[in-house]
Amino acid sequence: MRRLFPPFEYPAAPTAPGRREPPSADRPWTLEEIADAYAYPATAAGGGEAGEAARPWLRGNMVASLDGAAHHGGRSQPLSSDADMRIFGVLRALADAVVVGAETVRREGYRPARRREAFAARREAAGQGPAPAIAVVSASLDLDFSLPLFTEPLVPTLVLTGAAAPAGRQEAAREAGAVVVHAGEGAEVDPARVPGLLAGHGHTRLLTEGGPRLLGRFAAAGVLDELCLTVSPRITAGDAARILDGPGFETPVEYELTSLLEEDGFLFSRYRRSPGAAGR
């Protein structure tokens, strides 16, 4: 893996004789190095200015083909790679909660996040539980609550829905062991309320893996702080959705490139919402 941006700055003088190789040279990166490259801002853990409470930070992680498809045949896996899956796993290991849409849960066969020994000490030092919680966004609650995602998680799965969602389905979720969180007065979820509600449950380092409709709603609500986008060196054609599937914005929203990595032709970019961008 190579770091393309920001460029490595050599020290004024070599610290040892011989060739000075940047730490971003084309070689396998350790999980710790990837985790450092994708660390959440200090404010997401309450590590900002003295006395400042943690504020939620929502990052999205998506993969897209060269021609803009967010999936192939309904799944993201055909666009992915070993390096993409390593980064996918690291982003999960850094998060307090993974927010995902109900359709993606059904299509991708979501399971509970597992404890990873490689990140156990890091999570403990950050005051995190053994694994991130999964938070499923659904208005209809048309979900199979007998699945391990709801019955066997290390950390209880949250179901984000509206207060007017079918009462029987809400009760079925609770009986399966899920925590039901109302994020809207009607049946629909108000995406602008999701980060704050999850922060109220102790989850401030947030990751959403989509799908495209959910990511589009977060972006439209002005609460998408960061986008981690893998550009796959593959084309698919067809009519697959883009990574954001929703109504267009009145004016494009600005994001700033903060990091760009490469491995085997895959580009791993990290963008943060510009400070002056409209919205949240």
N, C-alpha and C positions, 0 to 999 in steps of 0.2 A: 504494500500500500504506500502511496506517495501523498504527501501534503502539497497541494498546488497553491493554496491560499489559506491564510496569509503566508507570504514567503518567509523562509527561515533566514534569520539575521545572524551572520557569523560574528563571533566575538572579535574584538579589536586585535587580539593576538591569540594564536593557538594555545590551548591549555596543555597539549601534549605534542611531541614530535610526530611527523607523518601527516597523512591526509586528514583533513577535517571533514567528516561526513555528517551532514545534518541528520537529526533524529527522524526526519520525515523521508529519509531515503527509501527507495523501492525495496521493501522487505516486509515480512509478516509483522503486523503490529500485535502486541499483547492486548488482552482484554482491558488491562489497567490503562494502557495508552489510549485506547478507544474511549474508555469511560472518561478520562481526563479531557479528551477532545470534545466530548458532548456533555460536559458538566452543566447542570442547571445554574442559573445566576444565583448569587448568594441571597438575594431578596426572596427567592422561593423557599428558603429554609429559615428565614428570619435572621439571616446573617448580614443584613445591610447595616445601616446606621444604628447606633446604640439605641436600644429600646424599640426599634421598628419591628412590628409584627410581620410574620411571613405573609406574602401575598401570593395567590395562585399564579402559576405560570403554565400556560397551555401550549404544548408543542404538538405539531402533527408530524407523522411519519408516513410517507407514501412512496411508491415506486411508479414510474411511468416509462413507457416505451419511447423511442425516438420520435414516433409520430403521435405522441400524446395520449396513448391508451393507458388507463389506470388498471386494466386487467386483460386477460386473454381467456376466453371461455368461461368467464365469470370468476376467475381466480387470479390472484396476484403472483402466485408461485412461478408460472412460466416466464415472468419478467425478471425474476430474482436471480441471485447468485450466492455462493458461499459467503463472500464478503458482505453482501447485503443482509444475509441472515445473521451474521455475527453482529453487525450494527443493530439490527432489529432486536436481537437478544440483549445487547448492552442497553439500548434505550429503555427496554422494559425493566431491566435490573436497576436503572436509576430512578424510575418513577414510583410515586406513591400509589397512583391509580392509572389504569388504562381505560380510556373512554371509547366505546365502540357502539356503532349502530346495530339494531336488531337484525337487519338484513345481512350484515357482515357476519354476525354471530352464526346465523343459519347457513350462509354460503360457505364460510371458511371453517366451520366446525370448531368453534372456539372451545378451549378447555381452560381450567384455572391456571393462573401463572404459578410456576413452581419455584421452590427455593433453589438457588444456585450457590453452591459452596464458594465459587470464585468471588462472589460478591457479598458473602455473609458478613465479613468484617466491615466492609465499606458501608453496608446498609445499617449495621448496628451503630457504627460511629456517627451516622447521619440521623440516628433516632428513628429509623424506619423499621417496619415489620419484616418478617422473613421473605415476603414476596409482595408485589403490588396487588392491590384489589382490582378486579375487573368491574367497570361500571357500564351497564348496558342501557342505552337510550331507546325507549320504545313507548309509543302512544297506545297501541292496541294490546301490548303484552302478549302477542302471539308468539310465545316462546315455550320450548319444552323444558319445564322446570324439573324434570327428572334427570336431566343431564348432569354430569359431574361439575360443570361450571357453576351450578347452583347448589348441588348437594355435597360436594367434596372439596371446596376451596380451602387453602391454608388461611386465607383472609376472606371474610364473608363478601360475596358478590353484591354489588349495589345495583338496583334497578331504578333508573331515572325515568319518571313518567309524570303525567299530569294528574292533578287531584281528582279529575272527573273520569279517569281511565276506568275500565270495567272493574267493579269492586271485587267480583269473584276471582278475576285474574290477579289482582293485587294480593288477595288473601292466599292464592296458590303460591305466589312468589314468596310470601312470608313463611308459609308452611314448609317450603323447600329450604329455608334458611337464608334467603336473600334479604337485604335491607332495602325497603322501598322508600325512595326519596321523591317527594313531590316538587317538580321544577316548573310548574305552570298551574294556573287555576282551572283551565279546561282539560281536555284529554292530551293536548299536544305539550311537548317540552319546549320551554323558552330557553334557547341555547345561551343567551346572555346570563342566565341565572346559574348555569351549571358549574362554572369554576368556583363561585362563591359558596355554593351549597356543598361542593366536595371539600372545600377548605374547612367548612364547618364540621366535617367528619374527620379532620386531620390530614387531608390529602391536598397538598399545595403544589407538588411536583407532578404535573398532569401530562399524560401522553394520549393522543388520540390516533388510532390507526384506521380511522374512517368508518364506513366507506365514504365515497365521494359526496353523497348527499349530506351526510352529517358534517363533513369537513367544510362543505360550502356554507352550511348554516352557521357554523362557528365563525367563519371568516366574515360573513355578512353581518353578524352580530358584533363584530369588532373585538372578539375575545381570543383570536388566534395570535398568540405572541410570537410563535416561531414555526417555521416549516423546515423539516428535514426531508429533502427530496432526493431519491435515487433515480438517476437517469440511466436506463438500461440501453445498451447498444443493440437493441432489437426493434424491429418494426412488425406491426400486426395487421394494419388496415382494419377493416370492419367498423362497427359502430359502438365500440366500448366507450364508456363515459371518460371524461377527463378526471384529474384527481379532485377537482372541485366541480360538483354538479349542482347547479342552482341558478337562480336569476342573476343577471349581470349587475355589477356595481355601476352607479352613476358615473363615477370616475375611478380609474385603476388605483388600487391601494399600494403604497410603496413598502417594499421590504428591502433590507440591506444584507448583502452577502457577508457572512462572518467566517465561513470555513468551506473549503473545497478539497476533497480527497479523491483519489483515483486508484482503482485496482482492476486489472483485466478489462479495461475499456469502460467500466462502470464508473460513473461520477456520483459522488456522495456530497451533496451540497447542504448547507445550513444557512437559512435566512432568518433574520429577526425583523419584526415590524419596526418601521422607521419611527423614531420618537415623535415626529410631527405628523404622522399619518392620522387621518380622521378616524373617529370611533372611540373605542375605550381608551 
